[in-house]
Amino acid sequence: MSKRSTRMWQIGPAFLWGIVLAAAFATTRPTPWLLTLTGLGCGGLVGHLRSRAIAAGKRTTLAAALAWLCGIGLLVLAMAFAEDMFLGAWAASIAGCLLVGSVYSLWTSHRAKRRSSAMPAEGG
């Protein structure tokens, strides 16, 4: 796979989550400010954990599990506090979480791939 197509596979989901966030936030009335900000904060935490794991060369299992837990938690919060608009509020908050998480770890994954391709091959 070329570098360009690999980069598009990383940027594409972030772009998609940005569109979903904008659409859900714009069409939900009243506007779910608190849930969206909570989702953005959860996304920052998930992205930070994912970035640290990528930089250390380890698996991102903890970050993936936390993203799932944040999604479930945001659904419960949306159902509890935004009963009349919970689907739109949850969509905005989970899209914000996934957008920030993917954008936060995008640069770290790019640097890790660049660093691994610059290392010389062993066994000469």
C-alpha positions, 0 to 999 in steps of 0.5 A: 500500500502506498504512503498516500493511500495509507494516509487517506485511510487514516484521515478518512475516518476523521473527516467522516466523524467531523461530518457526522458531528456537524450534521448531528450538532446542527440538526438536534434541537435544543443543541446538545452542548454539554454532551458534545463537550463531554464527548470531545473530552473523552476523545482527548483522553482516548487519543492521548492514550492511543498516542502514547501506546503508538509512540511506545510501539505497544498495542492500543487495546486500552484506548480501544476499550476506553473508546467503547466505554466512553460510547456506552457512557455517552449513550447512557448520559444522552438517554438520562439528560436528553430524553427527547433528543437522545439519538441526536445528542448521542450521535454528536457526542460520540462523533466528537469523541471519535473525531478528537481521538483520531485527530489526536493520534494521527500525528503520532501514528504518522511519526511512528510509521516514518520512524520505522521506515527510516530504520535500517534493515537488520542482518547485513 
